[in-house]
């Protein structure tokens, strides 16, 4: 009985150790109008840079997919076709790295006119990445004639930190920003069999950002 | 087509079979043999970028093709000179990387050589599960990067500015 309680206690404390800490800060510029007229759409772009971090394409695809589906779905323009139409301004060696650089790029008449041609009204500019911030623990496995098994505990912590800036092409200004920071701790406890308890931190950030962006656009 | 104002030159672009059928094969220790076809993508990239960079571009597939050169300012002959890639199996480096080098030779309409410009491109892609897909994506990225460098470096390298 005591052993059962002890095992249960260990399992509960391991499960309690897994989880996500979330911080979301949406900010809508006063007087911003997130209205999409007929034929207008939104494109999701991410920070690109070869020498340092770049926003993952999986996150961009995830947010685009979330915004394009559901009750309050909005019209999403393909990121790839947008980058093709505006080649070579959104390539890793040329893409703006900050919102200030982005504003300067929009002052280029050729770029601005081509964006208008695509029908894109809002650009959601994502800056950030998901990084492994910590990890530890060990799992030892052994096998013999009587069987095999593992003992131990391995864990890791991922931090998904992103800024999403929404640019209104008609005003050439920021309409709002959303900051999210999700920290997730995953574990693999092993008592004979390893049981992975994986927290999908980037997926959580995707859901958080998508929810906030949807609420921006669904107000009008 | 690149989104730029074309330069006021009429060019002939030679895309020969060496470029349009380019294939890189390599045996990497501890991995399967790799065969990466870059011909179609290189052909497409160079044709589109040069087509948008100049006032007009006539494409021929062989240096010996007969063509009326009236009004032609320049003949451009690109060659994919080198291609390298890396797709690590283990370690902390989880990126596939590709690097390539084009040599653009320019001639006047009488065939006299003018200049040679080296254009490079680099691309990388995170490896999740699909290593071949990551190498393919990195190679596409390298080609696009070369496209950016053609736009930004070729006119100056050929003394056209």
Interface residues (C-beta under 8 A of the other chain):
Chain A: X50 X56 X58 X85 X86 X87 X88 X89 X91 X92 X93 X94 X110 X111 X114
Chain B: X1 X2 X3 X4 X5 X122 X123 X124 X126 X128 X141 X144 X145 X147 X148 X149 X151 X152
